[in-house]
Amino acid sequence: MFQRLFGRERHANRAITEALYAQIVAAARQTVFY
């Protein structure tokens, strides 16, 4: 039970990290283009 909960939290954290990384990359590209 604890392993499942931990696995879900880890998966959610990875999704959040990827979303933040995508935003940073998009912002960096806009800064370069403009």
mmCIF entry with sequence, helices, sheets and N, C-alpha, C, O atoms, coordinates in Angstrom:
data_MODEL
# 
_entry.id   MODEL 
# 
_entity.id                         1 
_entity.type                       polymer 
_entity.pdbx_number_of_molecules   1 
# 
_entity_poly.entity_id                      1 
_entity_poly.type                           'polypeptide(L)' 
_entity_poly.nstd_linkage                   no 
_entity_poly.nstd_monomer                   no 
_entity_poly.pdbx_seq_one_letter_code       MFQRLFGRERHANRAITEALYAQIVAAARQTVFY 
_entity_poly.pdbx_seq_one_letter_code_can   MFQRLFGRERHANRAITEALYAQIVAAARQTVFY 
_entity_poly.pdbx_strand_id                 A 
# 
loop_
_entity_poly_seq.entity_id 
_entity_poly_seq.num 
_entity_poly_seq.mon_id 
_entity_poly_seq.hetero 
1 1  MET n 
1 2  PHE n 
1 3  GLN n 
1 4  ARG n 
1 5  LEU n 
1 6  PHE n 
1 7  GLY n 
1 8  ARG n 
1 9  GLU n 
1 10 ARG n 
1 11 HIS n 
1 12 ALA n 
1 13 ASN n 
1 14 ARG n 
1 15 ALA n 
1 16 ILE n 
1 17 THR n 
1 18 GLU n 
1 19 ALA n 
1 20 LEU n 
1 21 TYR n 
1 22 ALA n 
1 23 GLN n 
1 24 ILE n 
1 25 VAL n 
1 26 ALA n 
1 27 ALA n 
1 28 ALA n 
1 29 ARG n 
1 30 GLN n 
1 31 THR n 
1 32 VAL n 
1 33 PHE n 
1 34 TYR n 
# 
_struct_asym.id          A 
_struct_asym.entity_id   1 
# 
_struct_conf.conf_type_id            HELX_P 
_struct_conf.id                      HELX_P1 
_struct_conf.pdbx_PDB_helix_id       AA1 
_struct_conf.beg_label_comp_id       PHE 
_struct_conf.beg_label_asym_id       A 
_struct_conf.beg_label_seq_id        2 
_struct_conf.pdbx_beg_PDB_ins_code   ? 
_struct_conf.end_label_comp_id       PHE 
_struct_conf.end_label_asym_id       A 
_struct_conf.end_label_seq_id        33 
_struct_conf.pdbx_end_PDB_ins_code   ? 
_struct_conf.beg_auth_comp_id        PHE 
_struct_conf.beg_auth_asym_id        A 
_struct_conf.beg_auth_seq_id         2 
_struct_conf.end_auth_comp_id        PHE 
_struct_conf.end_auth_asym_id        A 
_struct_conf.end_auth_seq_id         33 
_struct_conf.pdbx_PDB_helix_class    1 
_struct_conf.details                 ? 
_struct_conf.pdbx_PDB_helix_length   32 
# 
_struct_conf_type.id          HELX_P 
_struct_conf_type.criteria    ? 
_struct_conf_type.reference   ? 
# 
loop_
_atom_site.group_PDB 
_atom_site.id 
_atom_site.type_symbol 
_atom_site.label_atom_id 
_atom_site.label_alt_id 
_atom_site.label_comp_id 
_atom_site.label_asym_id 
_atom_site.label_entity_id 
_atom_site.label_seq_id 
_atom_site.pdbx_PDB_ins_code 
_atom_site.Cartn_x 
_atom_site.Cartn_y 
_atom_site.Cartn_z 
_atom_site.occupancy 
_atom_site.B_iso_or_equiv 
_atom_site.pdbx_formal_charge 
_atom_site.auth_seq_id 
_atom_site.auth_comp_id 
_atom_site.auth_asym_id 
_atom_site.auth_atom_id 
_atom_site.pdbx_PDB_model_num 
ATOM 1   N N  . MET A 1 1  ? 0.837  -1.204 0.000   1.00 0.00 ? 1  MET A N  1 
ATOM 2   C CA . MET A 1 1  ? 0.000  0.000  0.000   1.00 0.00 ? 1  MET A CA 1 
ATOM 3   C C  . MET A 1 1  ? 0.872  1.255  0.000   1.00 0.00 ? 1  MET A C  1 
ATOM 4   O O  . MET A 1 1  ? 0.642  2.177  -0.782  1.00 0.00 ? 1  MET A O  1 
ATOM 5   N N  . PHE A 1 2  ? 1.861  1.284  0.871   1.00 0.00 ? 2  PHE A N  1 
ATOM 6   C CA . PHE A 1 2  ? 2.724  2.471  0.918   1.00 0.00 ? 2  PHE A CA 1 
ATOM 7   C C  . PHE A 1 2  ? 3.530  2.612  -0.371  1.00 0.00 ? 2  PHE A C  1 
ATOM 8   O O  . PHE A 1 2  ? 3.781  3.722  -0.840  1.00 0.00 ? 2  PHE A O  1 
ATOM 9   N N  . GLN A 1 3  ? 3.931  1.478  -0.934  1.00 0.00 ? 3  GLN A N  1 
ATOM 10  C CA . GLN A 1 3  ? 4.713  1.545  -2.169  1.00 0.00 ? 3  GLN A CA 1 
ATOM 11  C C  . GLN A 1 3  ? 3.865  2.126  -3.300  1.00 0.00 ? 3  GLN A C  1 
ATOM 12  O O  . GLN A 1 3  ? 4.363  2.902  -4.115  1.00 0.00 ? 3  GLN A O  1 
ATOM 13  N N  . ARG A 1 4  ? 2.603  1.756  -3.349  1.00 0.00 ? 4  ARG A N  1 
ATOM 14  C CA . ARG A 1 4  ? 1.732  2.299  -4.399  1.00 0.00 ? 4  ARG A CA 1 
ATOM 15  C C  . ARG A 1 4  ? 1.601  3.807  -4.245  1.00 0.00 ? 4  ARG A C  1 
ATOM 16  O O  . ARG A 1 4  ? 1.716  4.552  -5.219  1.00 0.00 ? 4  ARG A O  1 
ATOM 17  N N  . LEU A 1 5  ? 1.357  4.255  -3.012  1.00 0.00 ? 5  LEU A N  1 
ATOM 18  C CA . LEU A 1 5  ? 1.200  5.685  -2.766  1.00 0.00 ? 5  LEU A CA 1 
ATOM 19  C C  . LEU A 1 5  ? 2.485  6.423  -3.132  1.00 0.00 ? 5  LEU A C  1 
ATOM 20  O O  . LEU A 1 5  ? 2.451  7.474  -3.772  1.00 0.00 ? 5  LEU A O  1 
ATOM 21  N N  . PHE A 1 6  ? 3.610  5.861  -2.718  1.00 0.00 ? 6  PHE A N  1 
ATOM 22  C CA . PHE A 1 6  ? 4.896  6.492  -3.022  1.00 0.00 ? 6  PHE A CA 1 
ATOM 23  C C  . PHE A 1 6  ? 5.115  6.547  -4.536  1.00 0.00 ? 6  PHE A C  1 
ATOM 24  O O  . PHE A 1 6  ? 5.610  7.542  -5.064  1.00 0.00 ? 6  PHE A O  1 
ATOM 25  N N  . GLY A 1 7  ? 4.739  5.465  -5.226  1.00 0.00 ? 7  GLY A N  1 
ATOM 26  C CA . GLY A 1 7  ? 4.908  5.430  -6.675  1.00 0.00 ? 7  GLY A CA 1 
ATOM 27  C C  . GLY A 1 7  ? 4.049  6.492  -7.354  1.00 0.00 ? 7  GLY A C  1 
ATOM 28  O O  . GLY A 1 7  ? 4.492  7.141  -8.302  1.00 0.00 ? 7  GLY A O  1 
ATOM 29  N N  . ARG A 1 8  ? 2.835  6.666  -6.874  1.00 0.00 ? 8  ARG A N  1 
ATOM 30  C CA . ARG A 1 8  ? 1.964  7.692  -7.469  1.00 0.00 ? 8  ARG A CA 1 
ATOM 31  C C  . ARG A 1 8  ? 2.543  9.078  -7.249  1.00 0.00 ? 8  ARG A C  1 
ATOM 32  O O  . ARG A 1 8  ? 2.567  9.899  -8.167  1.00 0.00 ? 8  ARG A O  1 
ATOM 33  N N  . GLU A 1 9  ? 3.008  9.340  -6.041  1.00 0.00 ? 9  GLU A N  1 
ATOM 34  C CA . GLU A 1 9  ? 3.572  10.664 -5.757  1.00 0.00 ? 9  GLU A CA 1 
ATOM 35  C C  . GLU A 1 9  ? 4.785  10.908 -6.646  1.00 0.00 ? 9  GLU A C  1 
ATOM 36  O O  . GLU A 1 9  ? 4.975  12.005 -7.170  1.00 0.00 ? 9  GLU A O  1 
ATOM 37  N N  . ARG A 1 10 ? 5.591  9.886  -6.808  1.00 0.00 ? 10 ARG A N  1 
ATOM 38  C CA . ARG A 1 10 ? 6.788  10.036 -7.630  1.00 0.00 ? 10 ARG A CA 1 
ATOM 39  C C  . ARG A 1 10 ? 6.383  10.332 -9.071  1.00 0.00 ? 10 ARG A C  1 
ATOM 40  O O  . ARG A 1 10 ? 6.980  11.191 -9.720  1.00 0.00 ? 10 ARG A O  1 
ATOM 41  N N  . HIS A 1 11 ? 5.385  9.633  -9.568  1.00 0.00 ? 11 HIS A N  1 
ATOM 42  C CA . HIS A 1 11 ? 4.935  9.847  -10.945 1.00 0.00 ? 11 HIS A CA 1 
ATOM 43  C C  . HIS A 1 11 ? 4.391  11.268 -11.095 1.00 0.00 ? 11 HIS A C  1 
ATOM 44  O O  . HIS A 1 11 ? 4.660  11.931 -12.097 1.00 0.00 ? 11 HIS A O  1 
ATOM 45  N N  . ALA A 1 12 ? 3.634  11.736 -10.112 1.00 0.00 ? 12 ALA A N  1 
ATOM 46  C CA . ALA A 1 12 ? 3.068  13.087 -10.167 1.00 0.00 ? 12 ALA A CA 1 
ATOM 47  C C  . ALA A 1 12 ? 4.200  14.109 -10.147 1.00 0.00 ? 12 ALA A C  1 
ATOM 48  O O  . ALA A 1 12 ? 4.171  15.084 -10.897 1.00 0.00 ? 12 ALA A O  1 
ATOM 49  N N  . ASN A 1 13 ? 5.189  13.888 -9.297  1.00 0.00 ? 13 ASN A N  1 
ATOM 50  C CA . ASN A 1 13 ? 6.306  14.835 -9.224  1.00 0.00 ? 13 ASN A CA 1 
ATOM 51  C C  . ASN A 1 13 ? 7.026  14.899 -10.564 1.00 0.00 ? 13 ASN A C  1 
ATOM 52  O O  . ASN A 1 13 ? 7.429  15.978 -11.000 1.00 0.00 ? 13 ASN A O  1 
ATOM 53  N N  . ARG A 1 14 ? 7.189  13.770 -11.210 1.00 0.00 ? 14 ARG A N  1 
ATOM 54  C CA . ARG A 1 14 ? 7.881  13.754 -12.508 1.00 0.00 ? 14 ARG A CA 1 
ATOM 55  C C  . ARG A 1 14 ? 7.063  14.531 -13.533 1.00 0.00 ? 14 ARG A C  1 
ATOM 56  O O  . ARG A 1 14 ? 7.629  15.282 -14.327 1.00 0.00 ? 14 ARG A O  1 
ATOM 57  N N  . ALA A 1 15 ? 5.748  14.366 -13.528 1.00 0.00 ? 15 ALA A N  1 
ATOM 58  C CA . ALA A 1 15 ? 4.894  15.082 -14.479 1.00 0.00 ? 15 ALA A CA 1 
ATOM 59  C C  . ALA A 1 15 ? 4.993  16.582 -14.236 1.00 0.00 ? 15 ALA A C  1 
ATOM 60  O O  . ALA A 1 15 ? 5.074  17.362 -15.185 1.00 0.00 ? 15 ALA A O  1 
ATOM 61  N N  . ILE A 1 16 ? 4.987  16.990 -12.966 1.00 0.00 ? 16 ILE A N  1 
ATOM 62  C CA . ILE A 1 16 ? 5.086  18.416 -12.638 1.00 0.00 ? 16 ILE A CA 1 
ATOM 63  C C  . ILE A 1 16 ? 6.437  18.957 -13.087 1.00 0.00 ? 16 ILE A C  1 
ATOM 64  O O  . ILE A 1 16 ? 6.519  20.045 -13.656 1.00 0.00 ? 16 ILE A O  1 
ATOM 65  N N  . THR A 1 17 ? 7.496  18.191 -12.828 1.00 0.00 ? 17 THR A N  1 
ATOM 66  C CA . THR A 1 17 ? 8.836  18.639 -13.225 1.00 0.00 ? 17 THR A CA 1 
ATOM 67  C C  . THR A 1 17 ? 8.914  18.797 -14.736 1.00 0.00 ? 17 THR A C  1 
ATOM 68  O O  . THR A 1 17 ? 9.488  19.769 -15.227 1.00 0.00 ? 17 THR A O  1 
ATOM 69  N N  . GLU A 1 18 ? 8.341  17.849 -15.482 1.00 0.00 ? 18 GLU A N  1 
ATOM 70  C CA . GLU A 1 18 ? 8.376  17.940 -16.945 1.00 0.00 ? 18 GLU A CA 1 
ATOM 71  C C  . GLU A 1 18 ? 7.597  19.160 -17.422 1.00 0.00 ? 18 GLU A C  1 
ATOM 72  O O  . GLU A 1 18 ? 8.023  19.835 -18.359 1.00 0.00 ? 18 GLU A O  1 
ATOM 73  N N  . ALA A 1 19 ? 6.454  19.453 -16.786 1.00 0.00 ? 19 ALA A N  1 
ATOM 74  C CA . ALA A 1 19 ? 5.648  20.611 -17.183 1.00 0.00 ? 19 ALA A CA 1 
ATOM 75  C C  . ALA A 1 19 ? 6.426  21.896 -16.930 1.00 0.00 ? 19 ALA A C  1 
ATOM 76  O O  . ALA A 1 19 ? 6.439  22.795 -17.771 1.00 0.00 ? 19 ALA A O  1 
ATOM 77  N N  . LEU A 1 20 ? 7.078  21.983 -15.765 1.00 0.00 ? 20 LEU A N  1 
ATOM 78  C CA . LEU A 1 20 ? 7.863  23.183 -15.456 1.00 0.00 ? 20 LEU A CA 1 
ATOM 79  C C  . LEU A 1 20 ? 9.003  23.325 -16.453 1.00 0.00 ? 20 LEU A C  1 
ATOM 80  O O  . LEU A 1 20 ? 9.269  24.425 -16.936 1.00 0.00 ? 20 LEU A O  1 
ATOM 81  N N  . TYR A 1 21 ? 9.678  22.225 -16.766 1.00 0.00 ? 21 TYR A N  1 
ATOM 82  C CA . TYR A 1 21 ? 10.795 22.264 -17.711 1.00 0.00 ? 21 TYR A CA 1 
ATOM 83  C C  . TYR A 1 21 ? 10.303 22.747 -19.076 1.00 0.00 ? 21 TYR A C  1 
ATOM 84  O O  . TYR A 1 21 ? 10.978 23.535 -19.739 1.00 0.00 ? 21 TYR A O  1 
ATOM 85  N N  . ALA A 1 22 ? 9.129  22.275 -19.493 1.00 0.00 ? 22 ALA A N  1 
ATOM 86  C CA . ALA A 1 22 ? 8.575  22.690 -20.784 1.00 0.00 ? 22 ALA A CA 1 
ATOM 87  C C  . ALA A 1 22 ? 8.302  24.193 -20.780 1.00 0.00 ? 22 ALA A C  1 
ATOM 88  O O  . ALA A 1 22 ? 8.565  24.873 -21.772 1.00 0.00 ? 22 ALA A O  1 
ATOM 89  N N  . GLN A 1 23 ? 7.779  24.714 -19.673 1.00 0.00 ? 23 GLN A N  1 
ATOM 90  C CA . GLN A 1 23 ? 7.511  26.154 -19.589 1.00 0.00 ? 23 GLN A CA 1 
ATOM 91  C C  . GLN A 1 23 ? 8.805  26.945 -19.669 1.00 0.00 ? 23 GLN A C  1 
ATOM 92  O O  . GLN A 1 23 ? 8.870  27.965 -20.355 1.00 0.00 ? 23 GLN A O  1 
ATOM 93  N N  . ILE A 1 24 ? 9.840  26.479 -18.970 1.00 0.00 ? 24 ILE A N  1 
ATOM 94  C CA . ILE A 1 24 ? 11.128 27.183 -18.975 1.00 0.00 ? 24 ILE A CA 1 
ATOM 95  C C  . ILE A 1 24 ? 11.709 27.189 -20.387 1.00 0.00 ? 24 ILE A C  1 
ATOM 96  O O  . ILE A 1 24 ? 12.204 28.214 -20.855 1.00 0.00 ? 24 ILE A O  1 
ATOM 97  N N  . VAL A 1 25 ? 11.649 26.046 -21.060 1.00 0.00 ? 25 VAL A N  1 
ATOM 98  C CA . VAL A 1 25 ? 12.185 25.960 -22.424 1.00 0.00 ? 25 VAL A CA 1 
ATOM 99  C C  . VAL A 1 25 ? 11.406 26.892 -23.348 1.00 0.00 ? 25 VAL A C  1 
ATOM 100 O O  . VAL A 1 25 ? 11.998 27.591 -24.171 1.00 0.00 ? 25 VAL A O  1 
ATOM 101 N N  . ALA A 1 26 ? 10.079 26.904 -23.215 1.00 0.00 ? 26 ALA A N  1 
ATOM 102 C CA . ALA A 1 26 ? 9.254  27.771 -24.062 1.00 0.00 ? 26 ALA A CA 1 
ATOM 103 C C  . ALA A 1 26 ? 9.606  29.232 -23.808 1.00 0.00 ? 26 ALA A C  1 
ATOM 104 O O  . ALA A 1 26 ? 9.721  30.012 -24.753 1.00 0.00 ? 26 ALA A O  1 
ATOM 105 N N  . ALA A 1 27 ? 9.778  29.610 -22.547 1.00 0.00 ? 27 ALA A N  1 
ATOM 106 C CA . ALA A 1 27 ? 10.122 30.994 -22.211 1.00 0.00 ? 27 ALA A CA 1 
ATOM 107 C C  . ALA A 1 27 ? 11.494 31.334 -22.779 1.00 0.00 ? 27 ALA A C  1 
ATOM 108 O O  . ALA A 1 27 ? 11.695 32.433 -23.298 1.00 0.00 ? 27 ALA A O  1 
ATOM 109 N N  . ALA A 1 28 ? 12.430 30.412 -22.688 1.00 0.00 ? 28 ALA A N  1 
ATOM 110 C CA . ALA A 1 28 ? 13.780 30.660 -23.205 1.00 0.00 ? 28 ALA A CA 1 
ATOM 111 C C  . ALA A 1 28 ? 13.725 30.842 -24.720 1.00 0.00 ? 28 ALA A C  1 
ATOM 112 O O  . ALA A 1 28 ? 14.404 31.715 -25.260 1.00 0.00 ? 28 ALA A O  1 
ATOM 113 N N  . ARG A 1 29 ? 12.936 30.037 -25.403 1.00 0.00 ? 29 ARG A N  1 
ATOM 114 C CA . ARG A 1 29 ? 12.829 30.161 -26.861 1.00 0.00 ? 29 ARG A CA 1 
ATOM 115 C C  . ARG A 1 29 ? 12.216 31.502 -27.233 1.00 0.00 ? 29 ARG A C  1 
ATOM 116 O O  . ARG A 1 29 ? 12.666 32.140 -28.185 1.00 0.00 ? 29 ARG A O  1 
ATOM 117 N N  . GLN A 1 30 ? 11.195 31.942 -26.500 1.00 0.00 ? 30 GLN A N  1 
ATOM 118 C CA . GLN A 1 30 ? 10.572 33.236 -26.799 1.00 0.00 ? 30 GLN A CA 1 
ATOM 119 C C  . GLN A 1 30 ? 11.590 34.352 -26.612 1.00 0.00 ? 30 GLN A C  1 
ATOM 120 O O  . GLN A 1 30 ? 11.654 35.278 -27.420 1.00 0.00 ? 30 GLN A O  1 
ATOM 121 N N  . THR A 1 31 ? 12.389 34.269 -25.542 1.00 0.00 ? 31 THR A N  1 
ATOM 122 C CA . THR A 1 31 ? 13.393 35.304 -25.288 1.00 0.00 ? 31 THR A CA 1 
ATOM 123 C C  . THR A 1 31 ? 14.400 35.338 -26.426 1.00 0.00 ? 31 THR A C  1 
ATOM 124 O O  . THR A 1 31 ? 14.824 36.415 -26.846 1.00 0.00 ? 31 THR A O  1 
ATOM 125 N N  . VAL A 1 32 ? 14.786 34.180 -26.926 1.00 0.00 ? 32 VAL A N  1 
ATOM 126 C CA . VAL A 1 32 ? 15.771 34.128 -28.011 1.00 0.00 ? 32 VAL A CA 1 
ATOM 127 C C  . VAL A 1 32 ? 15.171 34.697 -29.291 1.00 0.00 ? 32 VAL A C  1 
ATOM 128 O O  . VAL A 1 32 ? 15.820 35.482 -29.983 1.00 0.00 ? 32 VAL A O  1 
ATOM 129 N N  . PHE A 1 33 ? 13.936 34.307 -29.614 1.00 0.00 ? 33 PHE A N  1 
ATOM 130 C CA . PHE A 1 33 ? 13.318 34.765 -30.857 1.00 0.00 ? 33 PHE A CA 1 
ATOM 131 C C  . PHE A 1 33 ? 13.005 36.255 -30.809 1.00 0.00 ? 33 PHE A C  1 
ATOM 132 O O  . PHE A 1 33 ? 13.195 36.970 -31.792 1.00 0.00 ? 33 PHE A O  1 
ATOM 133 N N  . TYR A 1 34 ? 12.522 36.718 -29.653 1.00 0.00 ? 34 TYR A N  1 
ATOM 134 C CA . TYR A 1 34 ? 12.205 38.139 -29.557 1.00 0.00 ? 34 TYR A CA 1 
ATOM 135 C C  . TYR A 1 34 ? 13.399 38.851 -28.966 1.00 0.00 ? 34 TYR A C  1 
ATOM 136 O O  . TYR A 1 34 ? 13.366 40.068 -28.788 1.00 0.00 ? 34 TYR A O  1 
# 
